[in-house]
Amino acid sequence: MTTDQLVYLIFGTVLVLAIALDLGLLSKKNAVITIRQALLQTVFWVVLAMAFFAFLWVEEGPKLSFEYLSAYLMEWSLSIDNIFVFILIFTAFKVKEKYYPRVLLAGILMAILFRIIFITIGVALVERFSWILYIFGAFLVYTGYKMFGSNEEEQFEPHNTKIYRFLKKYLPLAPTDGNGKYIIRVNGKPAYTTLFVVIVLLASIDLVFALDSIPAVMGISRDKLIIYTSNIFAVLGLRSLFFVLRGAVSQFEYLQQGIAIVLVFIGAKMLGEHFISEWIDKTAQVFISLGVIVACISGSIVYSIYRKK
């Protein structure tokens, strides 16, 4: 068994055990999650991600492990942006709080499946057509530029999305949560509840966010192991992070600008990689990327709190 195969095996085993632990011990069906429980779960997933960082350090060395750490922090910060949209989706469909944990989990597991498919296709394209990285770089610079100056008051309306209109057109939808069920029978025929619609919306919206985040991770590392693991760890921690931040996320007024600067930085790095590599070695580039990510995200959060005091 090669080192990479061993790492994948351990990662998969730990992941299955962690999800089982989260479901069996840290979560109860139809129970409202308190701030304390959410903090414990968030700490659990972060510690697990950091333990994998330590494992990578031992097995693969510092360069790859710090690439993973940079990519994980990049994904983790971008996932905070998801929470804004998730809150709007739950509010729009009047989901009861006791159903939040299970609906979030189902949506996030679907999102992970979609991301794996998306990453696999993206990596295969980059391996065959390396010039696609320049398109990714230009896309990140453009996205960061647009995000930096976008109006935060622009409202996302879940009922107006193409996904919801598609579901409404082709599926029989019931305007009820079905007492926690995803499919119920109406007049003897199956109908899909609002909880089913919310799960599909959560997964599909996350895939839209992945259009930014996955190219950003590729700007940090080309290693498939890093791209897969950083994405999956960050997304799995999103559920508990939602319950921790849902009341405070609106206070991070300048987080969007911090993320935008990081996207522009990573995109510019991808565009100028050939020239940058002539002056700065790969290991130093990893540490610079990590420093920029930490400085921009933490700086924007601290500045937001300062302005909101």
BELJO-V119533 format. One record per residue. N is the residue number from 1. SS is DSSP state (alpha for helix, beta for strand, coil for the rest). PHI is phi in degrees with one decimal (999 if undefined). Layout:
# BELJO-V119533
n = {N	N}
ss = {SS	SS}
phi = {PHI	PHI}
This chain:
# BELJO-V119533
n = {1	2	3	4	5	6	7	8	9	10	11	12	13	14	15	16	17	18	19	20	21	22	23	24	25	26	27	28	29	30	31	32	33	34	35	36	37	38	39	40	41	42	43	44	45	46	47	48	49	50	51	52	53	54	55	56	57	58	59	60	61	62	63	64	65	66	67	68	69	70	71	72	73	74	75	76	77	78	79	80	81	82	83	84	85	86	87	88	89	90	91	92	93	94	95	96	97	98	99	100	101	102	103	104	105	106	107	108	109	110	111	112	113	114	115	116	117	118	119	120	121	122	123	124	125	126	127	128	129	130	131	132	133	134	135	136	137	138	139	140	141	142	143	144	145	146	147	148	149	150	151	152	153	154	155	156	157	158	159	160	161	162	163	164	165	166	167	168	169	170	171	172	173	174	175	176	177	178	179	180	181	182	183	184	185	186	187	188	189	190	191	192	193	194	195	196	197	198	199	200	201	202	203	204	205	206	207	208	209	210	211	212	213	214	215	216	217	218	219	220	221	222	223	224	225	226	227	228	229	230	231	232	233	234	235	236	237	238	239	240	241	242	243	244	245	246	247	248	249	250	251	252	253	254	255	256	257	258	259	260	261	262	263	264	265	266	267	268	269	270	271	272	273	274	275	276	277	278	279	280	281	282	283	284	285	286	287	288	289	290	291	292	293	294	295	296	297	298	299	300	301	302	303	304	305	306	307	308	309}
ss = {coil	coil	alpha	alpha	alpha	alpha	alpha	alpha	alpha	alpha	alpha	alpha	alpha	alpha	alpha	alpha	alpha	alpha	alpha	alpha	alpha	alpha	alpha	alpha	alpha	alpha	coil	coil	coil	coil	coil	coil	coil	coil	alpha	alpha	alpha	alpha	alpha	alpha	alpha	alpha	alpha	alpha	alpha	alpha	alpha	alpha	alpha	alpha	alpha	alpha	alpha	alpha	alpha	alpha	alpha	alpha	alpha	alpha	coil	alpha	alpha	alpha	alpha	alpha	alpha	alpha	alpha	alpha	alpha	alpha	alpha	alpha	alpha	alpha	alpha	alpha	alpha	alpha	alpha	alpha	alpha	alpha	alpha	alpha	alpha	alpha	alpha	alpha	alpha	alpha	coil	coil	coil	coil	alpha	alpha	alpha	alpha	alpha	alpha	alpha	alpha	alpha	alpha	alpha	alpha	alpha	alpha	alpha	alpha	alpha	alpha	alpha	alpha	alpha	alpha	alpha	alpha	alpha	alpha	alpha	alpha	alpha	alpha	alpha	alpha	coil	coil	coil	alpha	alpha	alpha	alpha	alpha	alpha	alpha	alpha	alpha	alpha	alpha	alpha	alpha	alpha	alpha	alpha	alpha	alpha	coil	coil	coil	coil	coil	coil	coil	coil	alpha	alpha	alpha	coil	alpha	alpha	alpha	alpha	alpha	alpha	alpha	alpha	alpha	coil	coil	beta	coil	coil	coil	coil	alpha	alpha	alpha	coil	coil	beta	beta	beta	beta	coil	coil	beta	beta	beta	beta	coil	alpha	alpha	alpha	alpha	alpha	alpha	alpha	alpha	alpha	alpha	alpha	alpha	alpha	alpha	alpha	alpha	alpha	alpha	alpha	alpha	alpha	alpha	alpha	alpha	alpha	coil	coil	coil	coil	coil	alpha	alpha	alpha	alpha	alpha	alpha	alpha	alpha	alpha	alpha	alpha	alpha	alpha	coil	alpha	alpha	alpha	alpha	alpha	alpha	alpha	alpha	coil	coil	coil	alpha	alpha	alpha	coil	coil	coil	alpha	alpha	alpha	alpha	alpha	alpha	alpha	alpha	alpha	alpha	alpha	alpha	alpha	alpha	alpha	alpha	alpha	coil	alpha	alpha	alpha	alpha	alpha	alpha	alpha	coil	coil	alpha	alpha	alpha	alpha	alpha	alpha	alpha	alpha	alpha	alpha	alpha	alpha	alpha	alpha	alpha	alpha	alpha	alpha	alpha	alpha	alpha	alpha	alpha	alpha	alpha	alpha	alpha	coil}
phi = {999	-75.1	-62.0	-62.6	-63.9	-63.7	-62.6	-62.2	-63.2	-65.7	-59.7	-64.1	-64.3	-61.2	-63.7	-62.8	-64.3	-66.3	-65.0	-62.6	-64.9	-60.8	-72.3	-81.8	-111.7	-91.9	-131.1	-123.5	-60.9	56.1	-107.6	-72.3	-86.7	-81.9	-59.8	-62.3	-62.7	-63.9	-63.7	-61.9	-67.0	-63.1	-60.9	-57.5	-71.4	-67.0	-61.3	-62.7	-64.3	-71.8	-65.7	-68.4	-59.7	-64.4	-62.7	-63.2	-58.4	-69.4	-83.7	-116.8	100.7	-66.8	-60.2	-66.9	-66.1	-75.8	-62.5	-61.8	-62.0	-62.7	-65.3	-63.3	-64.6	-61.5	-66.1	-63.9	-68.8	-66.5	-66.7	-62.0	-62.0	-59.4	-62.3	-53.4	-72.2	-59.1	-60.0	-64.5	-65.8	-61.2	-68.1	-62.3	-100.4	51.7	-73.5	-68.7	-60.5	-67.8	-92.5	-52.6	-57.9	-69.5	-65.0	-61.2	-62.2	-62.2	-63.8	-71.3	-64.4	-64.0	-62.3	-63.2	-59.8	-63.3	-65.8	-59.6	-63.0	-62.6	-63.8	-58.8	-65.9	-62.0	-64.4	-62.4	-65.5	-65.4	-65.2	-89.3	-126.6	-62.6	-65.9	-61.6	-58.9	-68.7	-66.8	-58.9	-61.8	-63.9	-63.1	-66.8	-61.8	-63.5	-61.4	-61.7	-62.3	-66.0	-65.7	-60.9	-103.4	-73.7	-84.3	-67.8	-81.6	-63.3	-92.8	-88.8	-114.1	-55.9	-70.3	-98.5	-74.4	-64.1	-62.4	-65.5	-62.5	-64.8	-61.9	-65.8	-76.3	-108.0	-124.1	-77.1	-102.2	-107.3	-79.3	-149.7	-87.8	61.6	53.7	96.4	-91.4	-95.8	-131.6	-128.3	-108.7	-121.4	55.1	81.8	-116.7	-69.4	-139.0	-96.9	-82.0	-64.2	-65.4	-62.5	-61.2	-63.0	-60.5	-62.7	-65.1	-59.8	-66.6	-71.0	-65.8	-61.0	-65.5	-63.7	-64.3	-64.9	-60.9	-89.1	-71.0	-67.5	-58.9	-63.9	-66.0	-64.2	-73.5	-95.9	-148.2	-97.3	-73.0	-60.7	-58.8	-66.2	-64.1	-64.8	-67.0	-64.4	-64.8	-66.7	-62.2	-65.8	-70.0	-63.3	-79.3	-68.3	-63.1	-68.2	-64.0	-58.3	-72.0	-73.5	-102.3	-59.8	-87.4	-114.1	-62.9	-70.1	-78.0	-84.5	-62.2	-104.7	-61.1	-57.4	-68.1	-62.8	-64.0	-59.7	-62.5	-63.6	-62.1	-64.0	-60.8	-64.8	-62.3	-63.9	-63.8	-66.5	-68.1	-104.4	-59.0	-60.1	-77.4	-63.1	-65.6	-73.0	-109.5	-126.9	-73.6	-59.8	-62.4	-64.3	-61.7	-62.4	-67.7	-64.6	-60.6	-60.8	-63.1	-64.9	-61.5	-62.4	-64.0	-69.7	-70.3	-65.2	-62.3	-68.2	-68.9	-61.9	-65.1	-62.9	-63.8	-61.8	-70.5	-92.5	-59.6}
